[in-house]
Amino acid sequence: MSDFVWTRGVEWLAAAAPDPRVCKRDWDRGEGVVLLEAGRFWDVLSVPDQLGLLTLDLLWRPALPVPGPTLVDTAAHRVGFFLPPDPDSKWIGAGLRHAGRGSWVAVPPPYRSTRCLEWLIPPDGTGTLHSPTTLELALRQANSSLSVLAPLCGT
């Protein structure tokens, strides 16, 4: 990615912070992650990593638009998909966690990994997010595939 894209990604992501300048300063100093409030510019749907990684793989299809920002937490074994904010959305399923208004999300800078948090798809600053409908369909397909594989793998 070009420096321009990284800069746009930083600006876009830091805009969700209570003080974007402090957020960017902390990232520049290598202070690790910052807590950003969900629900204003984006929500995050967090899913178990096996389901999330398979879902992301399904979203990387030529016929589909490039997926939105996606974060992995290797310590918690979770993948977070950034979605448009929707206070009325209800995501139901085993292991699904929806972070909307009133929730805070730990986020590293878009240009480097921090501890156990890493961008699989960093924000590009354009505001592109995952389509809830497309994400739901991919989650269903991935879950169905995992359900078929589980008995074969003995899990």
TIRO-2110 file (N, C-alpha, C; in Angstrom, 1 decimal):
// TIRO-2110
0.8, -1.2, 0.0, N, 1, A
0.0, 0.0, 0.0, CA, 1, A
0.9, 1.2, 0.0, C, 1, A
0.4, 2.3, -0.6, N, 2, A
1.1, 3.5, -0.7, CA, 2, A
1.0, 4.3, 0.6, C, 2, A
1.9, 5.2, 0.9, N, 3, A
1.9, 6.0, 2.1, CA, 3, A
0.6, 6.8, 2.1, C, 3, A
0.0, 7.2, 1.0, N, 4, A
-1.2, 7.9, 1.0, CA, 4, A
-2.4, 7.1, 1.5, C, 4, A
-2.4, 5.8, 1.1, N, 5, A
-3.5, 4.9, 1.6, CA, 5, A
-3.3, 4.7, 3.1, C, 5, A
-2.1, 4.5, 3.5, N, 6, A
-1.8, 4.3, 5.0, CA, 6, A
-2.3, 5.5, 5.7, C, 6, A
-2.0, 6.7, 5.2, N, 7, A
-2.3, 7.9, 5.9, CA, 7, A
-3.9, 8.1, 6.0, C, 7, A
-4.5, 7.8, 4.9, N, 8, A
-6.0, 7.9, 4.9, CA, 8, A
-6.6, 6.9, 5.8, C, 8, A
-6.0, 5.7, 5.9, N, 9, A
-6.5, 4.6, 6.8, CA, 9, A
-6.3, 5.1, 8.3, C, 9, A
-5.2, 5.7, 8.6, N, 10, A
-5.0, 6.2, 10.0, CA, 10, A
-6.0, 7.2, 10.3, C, 10, A
-6.2, 8.2, 9.4, N, 11, A
-7.1, 9.3, 9.7, CA, 11, A
-8.5, 8.8, 9.8, C, 11, A
-8.9, 7.9, 9.0, N, 12, A
-10.3, 7.3, 9.1, CA, 12, A
-10.5, 6.6, 10.4, C, 12, A
-9.6, 5.7, 10.7, N, 13, A
-9.7, 4.9, 12.0, CA, 13, A
-9.6, 5.8, 13.2, C, 13, A
-8.7, 6.8, 13.2, N, 14, A
-8.5, 7.6, 14.4, CA, 14, A
-9.7, 8.5, 14.6, C, 14, A
-10.5, 8.8, 13.6, N, 15, A
-11.7, 9.7, 13.7, CA, 15, A
-12.7, 9.1, 14.7, C, 15, A
-12.6, 7.8, 15.0, N, 16, A
-13.5, 7.2, 16.0, CA, 16, A
-13.0, 7.4, 17.4, C, 16, A
-11.8, 7.9, 17.6, N, 17, A
-11.3, 8.1, 18.9, CA, 17, A
-11.9, 9.4, 19.6, C, 17, A
-12.0, 9.4, 20.9, N, 18, A
-12.4, 10.6, 21.6, CA, 18, A
-11.5, 11.8, 21.2, C, 18, A
-10.2, 11.6, 21.0, N, 19, A
-9.3, 12.7, 20.6, CA, 19, A
-8.4, 12.1, 19.5, C, 19, A
-8.7, 12.2, 18.2, N, 20, A
-8.0, 11.6, 17.2, CA, 20, A
-6.5, 12.0, 17.2, C, 20, A
-6.1, 13.2, 17.6, N, 21, A
-4.7, 13.5, 17.7, CA, 21, A
-3.9, 12.7, 18.7, C, 21, A
-4.5, 12.5, 19.9, N, 22, A
-3.9, 11.6, 20.9, CA, 22, A
-3.8, 10.2, 20.4, C, 22, A
-4.8, 9.7, 19.7, N, 23, A
-4.8, 8.4, 19.2, CA, 23, A
-3.6, 8.2, 18.2, C, 23, A
-3.5, 9.1, 17.3, N, 24, A
-2.4, 9.0, 16.3, CA, 24, A
-1.1, 9.2, 17.0, C, 24, A
-1.0, 10.0, 17.9, N, 25, A
0.3, 10.2, 18.7, CA, 25, A
0.7, 8.9, 19.4, C, 25, A
-0.3, 8.2, 20.0, N, 26, A
0.0, 7.0, 20.7, CA, 26, A
0.5, 5.9, 19.7, C, 26, A
-0.2, 5.9, 18.5, N, 27, A
0.3, 4.9, 17.5, CA, 27, A
1.7, 5.2, 17.0, C, 27, A
2.0, 6.5, 16.8, N, 28, A
3.3, 6.9, 16.3, CA, 28, A
4.4, 6.6, 17.3, C, 28, A
4.1, 6.7, 18.6, N, 29, A
5.0, 6.4, 19.7, CA, 29, A
5.2, 4.9, 19.9, C, 29, A
4.4, 4.1, 19.2, N, 30, A
4.5, 2.6, 19.3, CA, 30, A
3.8, 2.2, 20.6, C, 30, A
2.8, 2.9, 21.1, N, 31, A
2.2, 2.6, 22.4, CA, 31, A
1.2, 1.4, 22.2, C, 31, A
1.1, 0.8, 21.1, N, 32, A
0.3, -0.4, 20.9, CA, 32, A
-1.1, -0.1, 20.4, C, 32, A
-2.1, -0.6, 21.2, N, 33, A
-3.5, -0.4, 20.7, CA, 33, A
-4.1, 0.8, 21.4, C, 33, A
-5.2, 1.2, 20.8, N, 34, A
-6.0, 2.2, 21.4, CA, 34, A
-7.5, 1.6, 21.4, C, 34, A
-8.3, 2.1, 22.4, N, 35, A
-9.7, 1.8, 22.4, CA, 35, A
-10.5, 2.8, 21.6, C, 35, A
-11.2, 2.3, 20.6, N, 36, A
-12.1, 3.1, 19.8, CA, 36, A
-13.5, 2.7, 20.0, C, 36, A
-14.4, 3.7, 20.0, N, 37, A
-15.8, 3.5, 20.2, CA, 37, A
-16.5, 3.0, 18.9, C, 37, A
-17.2, 1.9, 19.1, N, 38, A
-18.0, 1.4, 17.9, CA, 38, A
-19.3, 2.1, 17.9, C, 38, A
-20.0, 2.0, 16.8, N, 39, A
-21.4, 2.5, 16.7, CA, 39, A
-21.5, 3.9, 16.0, C, 39, A
-20.4, 4.6, 15.9, N, 40, A
-20.6, 5.9, 15.2, CA, 40, A
-20.2, 5.8, 13.7, C, 40, A
-19.0, 5.3, 13.4, N, 41, A
-18.6, 5.1, 12.1, CA, 41, A
-18.7, 3.7, 11.6, C, 41, A
-18.6, 2.8, 12.5, N, 42, A
-18.6, 1.4, 12.2, CA, 42, A
-19.0, 0.6, 13.5, C, 42, A
-19.5, -0.7, 13.2, N, 43, A
-19.7, -1.7, 14.2, CA, 43, A
-18.7, -2.8, 13.9, C, 43, A
-18.5, -3.7, 14.8, N, 44, A
-17.7, -4.8, 14.6, CA, 44, A
-18.4, -6.1, 15.0, C, 44, A
-18.4, -7.1, 14.1, N, 45, A
-18.9, -8.4, 14.4, CA, 45, A
-17.7, -9.3, 14.6, C, 45, A
-17.6, -9.8, 15.8, N, 46, A
-16.5, -10.7, 16.2, CA, 46, A
-17.0, -12.1, 16.2, C, 46, A
-16.2, -13.0, 15.5, N, 47, A
-16.6, -14.4, 15.4, CA, 47, A
-15.3, -15.3, 15.8, C, 47, A
-15.6, -16.6, 16.1, N, 48, A
-14.4, -17.4, 16.4, CA, 48, A
-13.5, -17.5, 15.1, C, 48, A
-12.2, -17.6, 15.4, N, 49, A
-11.3, -17.5, 14.3, CA, 49, A
-11.4, -18.5, 13.2, C, 49, A
-11.7, -19.7, 13.5, N, 50, A
-11.9, -20.7, 12.4, CA, 50, A
-13.0, -20.3, 11.5, C, 50, A
-14.1, -19.9, 12.0, N, 51, A
-15.3, -19.4, 11.2, CA, 51, A
-14.9, -18.1, 10.5, C, 51, A
-14.3, -17.2, 11.2, N, 52, A
-13.9, -15.9, 10.6, CA, 52, A
-13.0, -16.0, 9.4, C, 52, A
-11.9, -16.9, 9.6, N, 53, A
-10.9, -17.0, 8.5, CA, 53, A
-11.5, -17.7, 7.3, C, 53, A
-12.4, -18.7, 7.5, N, 54, A
-13.1, -19.3, 6.4, CA, 54, A
-14.0, -18.4, 5.7, C, 54, A
-14.7, -17.6, 6.5, N, 55, A
-15.7, -16.6, 5.9, CA, 55, A
-14.9, -15.5, 5.1, C, 55, A
-13.8, -15.1, 5.6, N, 56, A
-13.0, -14.1, 4.9, CA, 56, A
-12.5, -14.7, 3.6, C, 56, A
-12.1, -15.9, 3.6, N, 57, A
-11.7, -16.6, 2.4, CA, 57, A
-12.8, -16.6, 1.3, C, 57, A
-14.1, -16.9, 1.8, N, 58, A
-15.2, -16.9, 0.9, CA, 58, A
-15.5, -15.5, 0.4, C, 58, A
-15.2, -14.5, 1.1, N, 59, A
-15.5, -13.1, 0.7, CA, 59, A
-14.5, -12.6, -0.4, C, 59, A
-13.3, -13.3, -0.5, N, 60, A
-12.3, -12.9, -1.5, CA, 60, A
-12.6, -13.6, -2.8, C, 60, A
-13.7, -13.3, -3.4, N, 61, A
-14.1, -13.8, -4.7, CA, 61, A
-14.1, -12.7, -5.7, C, 61, A
-13.7, -13.0, -6.9, N, 62, A
-13.6, -12.0, -8.0, CA, 62, A
-15.0, -11.3, -8.2, C, 62, A
-16.1, -12.0, -8.0, N, 63, A
-17.4, -11.4, -8.3, CA, 63, A
-17.8, -10.4, -7.2, C, 63, A
-17.2, -10.5, -6.0, N, 64, A
-17.5, -9.7, -4.9, CA, 64, A
-16.6, -8.5, -4.8, C, 64, A
-17.1, -7.4, -4.1, N, 65, A
-16.2, -6.3, -3.9, CA, 65, A
-15.1, -6.7, -2.9, C, 65, A
-14.0, -5.9, -2.8, N, 66, A
-13.0, -6.2, -1.9, CA, 66, A
-13.6, -6.1, -0.5, C, 66, A
-13.3, -7.1, 0.4, N, 67, A
-13.9, -7.0, 1.7, CA, 67, A
-13.4, -5.8, 2.5, C, 67, A
-14.2, -5.4, 3.5, N, 68, A
-13.9, -4.3, 4.4, CA, 68, A
-12.8, -4.6, 5.4, C, 68, A
-12.5, -3.7, 6.3, N, 69, A
-11.5, -3.9, 7.3, CA, 69, A
-11.8, -5.1, 8.2, C, 69, A
-10.8, -5.9, 8.4, N, 70, A
-10.9, -7.1, 9.2, CA, 70, A
-9.7, -7.3, 10.1, C, 70, A
-10.0, -7.5, 11.3, N, 71, A
-9.0, -7.6, 12.4, CA, 71, A
-9.0, -9.0, 13.0, C, 71, A
-7.8, -9.5, 13.3, N, 72, A
-7.7, -10.8, 14.0, CA, 72, A
-7.0, -10.6, 15.3, C, 72, A
-7.6, -11.3, 16.3, N, 73, A
-7.0, -11.3, 17.7, CA, 73, A
-6.5, -12.7, 17.9, C, 73, A
-5.2, -12.9, 17.8, N, 74, A
-4.7, -14.3, 17.9, CA, 74, A
-4.7, -14.8, 19.3, C, 74, A
-4.7, -14.0, 20.3, N, 75, A
-4.8, -14.5, 21.7, CA, 75, A
-6.2, -14.9, 22.0, C, 75, A
-7.2, -14.2, 21.6, N, 76, A
-8.6, -14.5, 21.8, CA, 76, A
-9.2, -15.5, 20.8, C, 76, A
-8.4, -15.7, 19.7, N, 77, A
-8.9, -16.6, 18.6, CA, 77, A
-10.2, -16.1, 18.0, C, 77, A
-10.2, -14.8, 17.7, N, 78, A
-11.4, -14.1, 17.1, CA, 78, A
-11.0, -13.3, 15.9, C, 78, A
-12.0, -13.2, 15.0, N, 79, A
-11.8, -12.3, 13.8, CA, 79, A
-12.9, -11.3, 13.9, C, 79, A
-12.6, -10.0, 13.6, N, 80, A
-13.6, -8.9, 13.7, CA, 80, A
-13.8, -8.3, 12.3, C, 80, A
-15.0, -8.3, 11.9, N, 81, A
-15.4, -7.7, 10.6, CA, 81, A
-16.1, -6.3, 10.9, C, 81, A
-15.5, -5.3, 10.2, N, 82, A
-16.1, -3.9, 10.4, CA, 82, A
-17.2, -3.7, 9.5, C, 82, A
-18.4, -3.4, 10.1, N, 83, A
-19.6, -3.2, 9.3, CA, 83, A
-20.2, -1.8, 9.5, C, 83, A
-21.1, -1.4, 8.6, N, 84, A
-21.8, -0.1, 8.9, CA, 84, A
-22.5, -0.1, 10.2, C, 84, A
-22.5, 1.0, 10.9, N, 85, A
-23.2, 1.1, 12.2, CA, 85, A
-24.7, 0.8, 12.0, C, 85, A
-25.3, 0.0, 12.8, N, 86, A
-26.7, -0.3, 12.8, CA, 86, A
-27.2, -0.7, 14.2, C, 86, A
-27.8, 0.3, 14.9, N, 87, A
-28.2, 0.0, 16.3, CA, 87, A
-29.3, -1.0, 16.4, C, 87, A
-30.0, -1.3, 15.3, N, 88, A
-31.1, -2.3, 15.4, CA, 88, A
-30.7, -3.7, 14.9, C, 88, A
-29.4, -3.8, 14.5, N, 89, A
-29.0, -5.2, 14.0, CA, 89, A
-29.0, -6.2, 15.1, C, 89, A
-29.3, -7.4, 14.8, N, 90, A
-29.3, -8.5, 15.7, CA, 90, A
-28.5, -9.7, 15.0, C, 90, A
-27.3, -9.9, 15.5, N, 91, A
-26.5, -11.0, 15.0, CA, 91, A
-26.6, -12.2, 16.0, C, 91, A
-27.2, -13.3, 15.5, N, 92, A
-27.5, -14.4, 16.4, CA, 92, A
-26.7, -15.6, 15.9, C, 92, A
-26.0, -16.3, 16.8, N, 93, A
-25.3, -17.5, 16.4, CA, 93, A
-24.3, -17.8, 17.5, C, 93, A
-23.9, -19.0, 17.6, N, 94, A
-22.9, -19.4, 18.6, CA, 94, A
-21.6, -18.7, 18.4, C, 94, A
-21.1, -18.0, 19.4, N, 95, A
-19.8, -17.3, 19.4, CA, 95, A
-19.8, -16.0, 18.7, C, 95, A
-21.0, -15.5, 18.2, N, 96, A
-21.0, -14.2, 17.6, CA, 96, A
-21.1, -13.1, 18.6, C, 96, A
-20.3, -12.0, 18.4, N, 97, A
-20.4, -10.9, 19.3, CA, 97, A
-20.5, -9.6, 18.5, C, 97, A
-21.5, -8.8, 18.7, N, 98, A
-21.7, -7.6, 18.0, CA, 98, A
-21.3, -6.4, 18.9, C, 98, A
-20.4, -5.6, 18.4, N, 99, A
-20.0, -4.4, 19.1, CA, 99, A
-20.5, -3.2, 18.4, C, 99, A
-21.5, -2.5, 19.0, N, 100, A
-22.1, -1.3, 18.4, CA, 100, A
-22.0, -0.2, 19.4, C, 100, A
-22.9, 0.8, 19.3, N, 101, A
-22.8, 2.0, 20.1, CA, 101, A
-22.7, 1.6, 21.6, C, 101, A
-21.8, 2.2, 22.3, N, 102, A
-21.5, 1.9, 23.7, CA, 102, A
-20.5, 0.8, 23.9, C, 102, A
-20.0, 0.3, 22.8, N, 103, A
-18.9, -0.8, 22.9, CA, 103, A
-17.6, -0.1, 22.5, C, 103, A
-16.5, -0.7, 23.1, N, 104, A
-15.2, -0.2, 22.7, CA, 104, A
-14.4, -1.4, 22.2, C, 104, A
-13.6, -1.1, 21.1, N, 105, A
-12.8, -2.1, 20.4, CA, 105, A
-11.3, -1.7, 20.5, C, 105, A
-10.5, -2.7, 20.9, N, 106, A
-9.0, -2.5, 20.9, CA, 106, A
-8.5, -2.6, 19.5, C, 106, A
-7.8, -1.6, 19.0, N, 107, A
-7.4, -1.5, 17.6, CA, 107, A
-5.9, -1.1, 17.5, C, 107, A
-5.1, -1.8, 16.7, N, 108, A
-3.7, -1.4, 16.5, CA, 108, A
-3.8, -0.4, 15.3, C, 108, A
-2.6, 0.3, 15.0, N, 109, A
-2.6, 1.2, 13.9, CA, 109, A
-2.7, 0.3, 12.6, C, 109, A
-3.3, 0.9, 11.5, N, 110, A
-3.5, 0.2, 10.3, CA, 110, A
-2.2, -0.3, 9.6, C, 110, A
-1.0, 0.3, 10.0, N, 111, A
0.2, 0.0, 9.3, CA, 111, A
1.1, -1.0, 10.0, C, 111, A
0.7, -1.5, 11.2, N, 112, A
1.6, -2.6, 11.8, CA, 112, A
0.7, -3.4, 12.8, C, 112, A
1.2, -4.6, 13.1, N, 113, A
0.6, -5.4, 14.1, CA, 113, A
1.1, -5.0, 15.5, C, 113, A
0.2, -5.3, 16.5, N, 114, A
0.6, -4.9, 17.8, CA, 114, A
0.2, -6.1, 18.7, C, 114, A
1.1, -6.6, 19.5, N, 115, A
0.9, -7.7, 20.3, CA, 115, A
0.1, -8.8, 19.5, C, 115, A
-1.1, -9.1, 20.0, N, 116, A
-1.8, -10.2, 19.3, CA, 116, A
-2.9, -9.7, 18.3, C, 116, A
-2.9, -8.4, 18.1, N, 117, A
-3.9, -7.8, 17.1, CA, 117, A
-3.2, -7.5, 15.8, C, 117, A
-3.9, -7.9, 14.7, N, 118, A
-3.3, -7.7, 13.4, CA, 118, A
-4.4, -7.5, 12.4, C, 118, A
-4.2, -6.6, 11.5, N, 119, A
-5.1, -6.3, 10.4, CA, 119, A
-4.9, -7.4, 9.3, C, 119, A
-6.0, -8.1, 9.0, N, 120, A
-6.0, -9.0, 7.9, CA, 120, A
-6.2, -8.2, 6.6, C, 120, A
-7.2, -7.2, 6.8, N, 121, A
-7.4, -6.2, 5.8, CA, 121, A
-7.5, -4.9, 6.5, C, 121, A
-6.5, -4.1, 6.3, N, 122, A
-6.5, -2.8, 7.0, CA, 122, A
-7.5, -1.8, 6.4, C, 122, A
-7.9, -0.8, 7.1, N, 123, A
-8.8, 0.2, 6.5, CA, 123, A
-8.0, 1.0, 5.6, C, 123, A
-8.6, 1.3, 4.4, N, 124, A
-7.9, 2.1, 3.4, CA, 124, A
-8.3, 3.6, 3.4, C, 124, A
-9.1, 4.0, 4.4, N, 125, A
-9.5, 5.4, 4.5, CA, 125, A
-10.7, 5.8, 3.7, C, 125, A
-11.2, 5.0, 2.8, N, 126, A
-12.3, 5.4, 2.0, CA, 126, A
-13.7, 5.2, 2.7, C, 126, A
-13.7, 4.5, 3.8, N, 127, A
-14.9, 4.2, 4.5, CA, 127, A
-15.5, 2.9, 4.1, C, 127, A
-14.9, 2.1, 3.2, N, 128, A
-15.4, 0.9, 2.8, CA, 128, A
-15.5, -0.1, 4.0, C, 128, A
-16.7, -0.7, 4.1, N, 129, A
-17.0, -1.6, 5.2, CA, 129, A
-17.5, -2.9, 4.6, C, 129, A
-17.6, -3.9, 5.4, N, 130, A
-18.3, -5.2, 4.9, CA, 130, A
-19.7, -4.9, 4.8, C, 130, A
-20.3, -5.5, 3.7, N, 131, A
-21.7, -5.5, 3.5, CA, 131, A
-22.4, -6.5, 4.5, C, 131, A
-23.3, -6.1, 5.3, N, 132, A
-23.9, -7.0, 6.3, CA, 132, A
-24.5, -8.2, 5.6, C, 132, A
-25.2, -8.0, 4.5, N, 133, A
-25.9, -9.1, 3.8, CA, 133, A
-24.9, -10.1, 3.2, C, 133, A
-23.8, -9.6, 2.6, N, 134, A
-22.8, -10.4, 2.0, CA, 134, A
-22.1, -11.2, 3.1, C, 134, A
-21.8, -10.5, 4.2, N, 135, A
-21.1, -11.1, 5.3, CA, 135, A
-21.9, -12.2, 5.9, C, 135, A
-23.2, -12.0, 6.1, N, 136, A
-24.1, -13.0, 6.6, CA, 136, A
-24.2, -14.3, 5.8, C, 136, A
-24.2, -14.1, 4.5, N, 137, A
-24.3, -15.2, 3.5, CA, 137, A
-23.0, -16.0, 3.6, C, 137, A
-21.8, -15.3, 3.7, N, 138, A
-20.5, -16.0, 3.8, CA, 138, A
-20.4, -16.7, 5.1, C, 138, A
-20.9, -16.1, 6.2, N, 139, A
-20.9, -16.7, 7.5, CA, 139, A
-21.7, -18.0, 7.5, C, 139, A
-22.9, -18.0, 6.9, N, 140, A
-23.7, -19.2, 6.8, CA, 140, A
-23.0, -20.3, 6.0, C, 140, A
-22.4, -19.9, 4.9, N, 141, A
-21.7, -20.9, 4.1, CA, 141, A
-20.5, -21.5, 4.8, C, 141, A
-19.8, -20.6, 5.5, N, 142, A
-18.6, -21.1, 6.2, CA, 142, A
-19.1, -22.0, 7.4, C, 142, A
-20.1, -21.6, 8.1, N, 143, A
-20.6, -22.4, 9.2, CA, 143, A
-21.1, -23.8, 8.7, C, 143, A
-21.8, -23.8, 7.6, N, 144, A
-22.2, -25.0, 7.0, CA, 144, A
-21.1, -25.9, 6.6, C, 144, A
-20.0, -25.4, 6.0, N, 145, A
-18.8, -26.1, 5.7, CA, 145, A
-18.1, -26.7, 6.9, C, 145, A
-18.1, -25.9, 8.0, N, 146, A
-17.4, -26.4, 9.2, CA, 146, A
-18.3, -27.5, 9.9, C, 146, A
-19.6, -27.4, 9.8, N, 147, A
-20.5, -28.4, 10.3, CA, 147, A
-20.3, -29.7, 9.6, C, 147, A
-20.1, -29.7, 8.3, N, 148, A
-19.8, -30.9, 7.6, CA, 148, A
-18.5, -31.5, 7.9, C, 148, A
-17.5, -30.6, 8.1, N, 149, A
-16.1, -31.1, 8.3, CA, 149, A
-15.9, -31.6, 9.8, C, 149, A
-16.7, -31.1, 10.7, N, 150, A
-16.5, -31.4, 12.1, CA, 150, A
-16.5, -32.9, 12.4, C, 150, A
-17.5, -33.6, 11.9, N, 151, A
-17.6, -35.1, 12.2, CA, 151, A
-16.4, -35.8, 11.5, C, 151, A
-15.9, -35.3, 10.4, N, 152, A
-14.8, -36.0, 9.7, CA, 152, A
-13.5, -35.8, 10.4, C, 152, A
-13.4, -34.7, 11.1, N, 153, A
-12.2, -34.4, 11.9, CA, 153, A
-12.2, -34.8, 13.3, C, 153, A
-13.3, -35.3, 13.7, N, 154, A
-13.4, -35.8, 15.1, CA, 154, A
-13.6, -34.7, 16.1, C, 154, A
-14.1, -33.5, 15.7, N, 155, A
-14.3, -32.4, 16.6, CA, 155, A
-15.8, -32.2, 16.9, C, 155, A
END
